[in-house]
Amino acid sequence: MREFNNGIKRIIEKFSYDFFIVQQDFKVKCTCIDFTTKQADPLCPKCLGTGRKIKIKKMRGASSDSSGSFRISGVSESATMTIFYIDAKYPVFEDNIIVDGDDAFMVHRLERKKTTNKEMVYYKAFCNIKKVHSTAFMKNFNRIVKGGS
């Protein structure tokens, strides 16, 4: 089984490139959250508008575009989605934000791909383009990561 797992990892590595992931710590709220509305400031440069403490990590993976549907709160929506294939050595969670070049993607669904011996091999992350406050998000993200203004 190890040979099979390593073969899958080699395929992912062959097509992989660098991108970033923004992970939220849902236990720690940002100071930008409004006392009355409990909403985060979408322009906050500390949390990137998420309302939570964040970690930004650089990782490698492969991606492909696909058409599919998402079911959110009982409503189905068809859309083009981007699927990221990420080696299991990089932890990924639902509601993470993947930044690939000038685009930000929300991880809506995550499949943990395991072999018959239960060894984690890779993640398959189904993502939609981030639509809410995406311009402010990318501007603040680039300030943090690239030191831009």
C-alpha positions as a LaTeX table, in Angstrom:
\begin{tabular}{lrrr}
\hline
Residue & $x$ (\AA) & $y$ (\AA) & $z$ (\AA) \\
\hline
Met1 & 0.00 & 0.00 & 0.00 \\
Arg2 & 2.90 & 2.36 & 0.74 \\
Glu3 & 4.01 & 2.17 & $-2.92$ \\
Phe4 & 0.49 & 3.10 & $-4.06$ \\
Asn5 & 0.34 & 6.04 & $-1.61$ \\
Asn6 & 3.73 & 7.31 & $-2.73$ \\
Gly7 & 2.59 & 7.06 & $-6.37$ \\
Ile8 & $-0.40$ & 9.33 & $-5.65$ \\
Lys9 & 1.85 & 11.79 & $-3.80$ \\
Arg10 & 4.28 & 11.82 & $-6.78$ \\
Ile11 & 1.42 & 12.67 & $-9.16$ \\
Ile12 & 0.26 & 15.54 & $-6.94$ \\
Glu13 & 3.85 & 16.80 & $-6.59$ \\
Lys14 & 4.41 & 16.65 & $-10.36$ \\
Phe15 & 1.55 & 19.11 & $-10.96$ \\
Ser16 & 1.89 & 21.12 & $-7.77$ \\
Tyr17 & 2.77 & 24.75 & $-7.28$ \\
Asp18 & 2.89 & 27.19 & $-4.37$ \\
Phe19 & $-0.18$ & 28.92 & $-2.94$ \\
Phe20 & $-1.31$ & 30.17 & 0.47 \\
Ile21 & $-3.93$ & 29.06 & 2.92 \\
Val22 & $-5.61$ & 31.27 & 5.52 \\
Gln23 & $-6.70$ & 29.25 & 8.53 \\
Gln24 & $-9.03$ & 30.70 & 11.14 \\
Asp25 & $-8.87$ & 29.96 & 14.84 \\
Phe26 & $-12.57$ & 29.86 & 15.72 \\
Lys27 & $-11.74$ & 30.02 & 19.45 \\
Val28 & $-10.13$ & 33.47 & 19.24 \\
Lys29 & $-12.21$ & 36.45 & 18.09 \\
Cys30 & $-10.65$ & 39.53 & 16.52 \\
Thr31 & $-10.99$ & 42.91 & 18.22 \\
Cys32 & $-12.71$ & 44.25 & 15.07 \\
Ile33 & $-15.99$ & 42.45 & 15.83 \\
Asp34 & $-18.72$ & 45.01 & 16.42 \\
Phe35 & $-20.15$ & 44.84 & 19.95 \\
Thr36 & $-23.75$ & 45.29 & 18.77 \\
Thr37 & $-23.95$ & 43.45 & 15.46 \\
Lys38 & $-21.33$ & 40.78 & 16.28 \\
Gln39 & $-20.07$ & 41.22 & 12.69 \\
Ala40 & $-16.40$ & 41.46 & 11.72 \\
Asp41 & $-15.06$ & 44.55 & 9.97 \\
Pro42 & $-14.53$ & 43.43 & 6.34 \\
Leu43 & $-11.65$ & 45.92 & 6.05 \\
Cys44 & $-9.76$ & 44.66 & 9.13 \\
Pro45 & $-6.10$ & 44.09 & 8.23 \\
Lys46 & $-5.50$ & 41.79 & 11.23 \\
Cys47 & $-8.10$ & 39.10 & 10.54 \\
Leu48 & $-8.72$ & 39.86 & 6.84 \\
Gly49 & $-12.39$ & 40.38 & 7.65 \\
Thr50 & $-12.93$ & 36.89 & 9.05 \\
Gly51 & $-13.48$ & 38.03 & 12.64 \\
Arg52 & $-11.08$ & 35.37 & 13.92 \\
Lys53 & $-7.39$ & 35.08 & 14.62 \\
Ile54 & $-5.73$ & 33.80 & 11.45 \\
Lys55 & $-2.63$ & 31.92 & 10.36 \\
Ile56 & $-1.31$ & 32.23 & 6.83 \\
Lys57 & 0.72 & 29.30 & 5.54 \\
Lys58 & 2.44 & 28.69 & 2.25 \\
Met59 & 1.85 & 25.23 & 0.82 \\
Arg60 & 2.02 & 23.22 & $-2.37$ \\
Gly61 & $-0.69$ & 21.42 & $-4.24$ \\
Ala62 & $-2.33$ & 20.89 & $-7.60$ \\
Ser63 & $-5.63$ & 22.28 & $-8.80$ \\
Ser64 & $-8.22$ & 21.79 & $-11.50$ \\
Asp65 & $-11.48$ & 23.45 & $-12.45$ \\
Ser66 & $-14.71$ & 21.49 & $-12.51$ \\
Ser67 & $-18.42$ & 22.15 & $-12.62$ \\
Gly68 & $-20.49$ & 20.96 & $-9.73$ \\
Ser69 & $-23.02$ & 21.94 & $-7.15$ \\
Phe70 & $-22.94$ & 23.03 & $-3.54$ \\
Arg71 & $-25.70$ & 22.47 & $-1.06$ \\
Ile72 & $-25.72$ & 25.19 & 1.58 \\
Ser73 & $-28.59$ & 25.53 & 4.06 \\
Gly74 & $-30.92$ & 23.46 & 1.91 \\
Val75 & $-30.28$ & 25.50 & $-1.25$ \\
Ser76 & $-28.48$ & 23.93 & $-4.18$ \\
Glu77 & $-26.33$ & 26.09 & $-6.38$ \\
Ser78 & $-24.54$ & 24.99 & $-9.54$ \\
Ala79 & $-21.24$ & 26.65 & $-10.24$ \\
Thr80 & $-17.75$ & 26.20 & $-11.51$ \\
Met81 & $-15.51$ & 25.19 & $-8.67$ \\
Thr82 & $-11.82$ & 24.74 & $-8.24$ \\
Ile83 & $-10.57$ & 21.51 & $-6.73$ \\
Phe84 & $-7.26$ & 21.55 & $-4.89$ \\
Tyr85 & $-5.31$ & 18.32 & $-4.34$ \\
Ile86 & $-3.08$ & 18.76 & $-1.30$ \\
Asp87 & $-0.62$ & 16.31 & 0.28 \\
Ala88 & $-1.74$ & 15.17 & 3.75 \\
Lys89 & 1.37 & 16.76 & 5.30 \\
Tyr90 & $-0.43$ & 20.13 & 4.94 \\
Pro91 & $-3.50$ & 20.33 & 7.21 \\
Val92 & $-6.59$ & 21.77 & 5.50 \\
Phe93 & $-10.03$ & 22.42 & 7.00 \\
Glu94 & $-13.46$ & 23.48 & 5.78 \\
Asp95 & $-13.91$ & 27.28 & 5.84 \\
Asn96 & $-10.19$ & 27.83 & 5.16 \\
Ile97 & $-9.39$ & 30.36 & 2.45 \\
Ile98 & $-6.96$ & 29.37 & $-0.29$ \\
Val99 & $-5.18$ & 32.22 & $-2.06$ \\
Asp100 & $-3.95$ & 31.20 & $-5.49$ \\
Gly101 & $-2.33$ & 34.13 & $-7.31$ \\
Asp102 & $-4.85$ & 36.99 & $-7.38$ \\
Asp103 & $-7.82$ & 34.80 & $-6.46$ \\
Ala104 & $-9.19$ & 33.74 & $-3.08$ \\
Phe105 & $-11.23$ & 30.55 & $-2.72$ \\
Met106 & $-13.43$ & 29.36 & 0.13 \\
Val107 & $-13.05$ & 25.68 & 1.05 \\
His108 & $-16.65$ & 24.45 & 1.13 \\
Arg109 & $-16.15$ & 20.72 & 1.22 \\
Leu110 & $-13.19$ & 18.58 & 2.07 \\
Glu111 & $-12.54$ & 14.93 & 1.35 \\
Arg112 & $-9.81$ & 13.18 & 3.30 \\
Lys113 & $-8.44$ & 10.51 & 1.00 \\
Lys114 & $-7.24$ & 7.46 & 2.89 \\
Thr115 & $-6.07$ & 4.04 & 1.82 \\
Thr116 & $-7.46$ & 0.75 & 3.05 \\
Asn117 & $-5.03$ & 0.79 & 5.99 \\
Lys118 & $-6.52$ & 4.19 & 7.05 \\
Glu119 & $-3.34$ & 6.15 & 6.20 \\
Met120 & $-4.11$ & 9.73 & 5.13 \\
Val121 & $-2.65$ & 10.38 & 1.68 \\
Tyr122 & $-4.12$ & 13.66 & 0.46 \\
Tyr123 & $-6.95$ & 16.17 & 0.76 \\
Lys124 & $-9.36$ & 16.99 & $-2.02$ \\
Ala125 & $-10.68$ & 20.50 & $-1.31$ \\
Phe126 & $-13.76$ & 21.72 & $-3.23$ \\
Cys127 & $-13.66$ & 25.52 & $-3.42$ \\
Asn128 & $-15.68$ & 28.44 & $-4.76$ \\
Ile129 & $-14.28$ & 31.85 & $-5.50$ \\
Lys130 & $-14.59$ & 34.19 & $-2.49$ \\
Lys131 & $-17.29$ & 36.69 & $-3.43$ \\
Val132 & $-17.91$ & 38.70 & $-0.25$ \\
His133 & $-15.47$ & 41.59 & 0.28 \\
Ser134 & $-12.91$ & 39.87 & $-1.97$ \\
Thr135 & $-11.19$ & 43.10 & $-3.07$ \\
Ala136 & $-10.57$ & 44.25 & 0.53 \\
Phe137 & $-9.50$ & 40.73 & 1.48 \\
Met138 & $-6.89$ & 40.54 & $-1.31$ \\
Lys139 & $-5.61$ & 44.05 & $-0.64$ \\
Asn140 & $-5.01$ & 43.30 & 3.05 \\
Phe141 & $-3.67$ & 39.80 & 2.27 \\
Asn142 & $-1.08$ & 41.25 & $-0.12$ \\
Arg143 & $-0.06$ & 43.82 & 2.50 \\
Ile144 & 0.62 & 41.03 & 4.98 \\
Val145 & 2.29 & 38.52 & 2.68 \\
Lys146 & 4.06 & 40.71 & 0.15 \\
Gly147 & 4.51 & 43.82 & 2.26 \\
Gly148 & 2.61 & 45.86 & $-0.37$ \\
Ser149 & 0.59 & 48.97 & 0.30 \\
\hline
\end{tabular}
